[in-house]
Amino acid sequence: MKKLIICVLAFAAATNGFAGTKKDPNHVNRSLHTASYIHSLVVNGNTSVVLVNEVSKQISIEGSEDMINQVEVKEENGQLTITNTSKKGRTAAIVYVPAALISHIHMNGNGAVSTMETLDNKNIDVLVNGDCKLWIKTYGTVTVDAMPDFDYTYVSKKIKP
């Protein structure tokens, strides 16, 4: 019995050492506050955006300091514009945007927009102007349209509340 307890304790100690996560010392979380609530979103370039089901004026950006510095965020009259200024392609930074009031999204470039959870929005209109990726879950409807030079495939699945 003592051998079993010692083995269990040794195993627990060994796995606990491996289970601990190392925090990347270069990983930074930066918060920005907007003057208005966000009703419209414009994503330029290869930017990753995650929509959060909140009513808030706080935008969060996560990633390395270098990557965060390549993300430009501007807000004017409820329209949030997020631009990746990097010339190297997609930035590893992720921008978290409160989306409970968003009704329009305009995608320019090869960005990605996803949702952290199912949104309560009644309707979101999305205009595609690039080779972007969309993973939007909402209890409402998502209407997708594209500029004339872009084709898209849209799959919709009804989510029940």
C-alpha positions, 0 to 999 in steps of 0.5 A: 500500500505504501508503494502505491501511495508513493507511486501516486504522489510521485506521478502527481508531482511529475505531471504537475511540473509538466502541466504548469504553463509557461507564460511567454515573456513577450506576450502583452495585453493592451486595452484601448477605450473608444469614445463611442460604442461600436456599431460598425467595424472595418478590418483592413489587411491581415488582421485577426479580430474576435467579436465578444458579446459585450456592450463596452467601449474597451478594445483589447489587443493581445500578442507580442509587443512588436505585433501589437505595434503593427495594429492601428485602431481608430474609432470615429462616430461608432465606426471602429477601423482596425488596420494591420500596418505590417508589410509581412502579412498576417500579424500574430496579434488578436484584437478583441472587440465588443460586438453586441451593438455591431450591425455592419462589418466591412472586410478589406484584405485577408483578415479574419473575424470570429466570435468568442461566443454566440452573439445576440445581434439581430442582424449583421451585414458583412461586405467582403473585399478580399480573401477573408475568413469569417466565423460568426455565430449569432442568434440573429442573421448574418447577411454577406455580400462581396465586391464584384471581383470577389467570390465567396462561399457562405454557410449558414446554420440556424442556432436555437436560443 
